[in-house]
Amino acid sequence: MKKTNKSTSAKVEKELTPSEIRNPKSALNIMVVDDDPSITLQLSAILKKHGFTCTTFNDPVLAMQDFLKNPYHLLITDISMPYIDGFELIKRLHLKRPSCYFIVVTSHNTLEVVSRSQRCGATYIFLKPIKPGELAKAINTMYSRHRYWLDMVQTFNHEEKI
């Protein structure tokens, strides 16, 4: 099995590692951003329980810098954070990597938050406190879509070689 690195314009393929073959969910790179360390810890625990791995940040500026250097497939972010809010974070990163999925977690249950989240490119919005089962279901749906597109790219790459 190979996975394609979409972060460059050239076709770059790399073999899946043994851990990715045993646990294909580990091939999905997830970033969690929240200025509250207890929330990033909680989200990390939920993701690990469901077989995913993630990188957490409590500083959205550092998260943005790391996101641009590494091939993340999913970003889970809070809205209210210092320096840069979640809307701006999603907007900037969505421009750089439109194939990435974005999830908003927030305690603000308003129509404005929902509307702005959708306009910025968020796929899902969850209210705090987060229900682990609902979050896992949403991520599994995104993971299925991600695997489908990786399989399609591999099929087309294989057909081009024939």
Protein Blocks (a to p, Z undefined) as FASTA:
>chain_A
ZZddfkbmbdcdddddfklmmmmmlmpccddddfblklmmmmmmmmmmnopacdddfbfk
lmmmmmmmpccfbdcddfbdghiafklmmmmmmmmmmmbccddddfbdcfklmmmmmmno
pabdcdddddfklmmmmmmmmmmmmmmmmmmmmmmmmmmmZZ
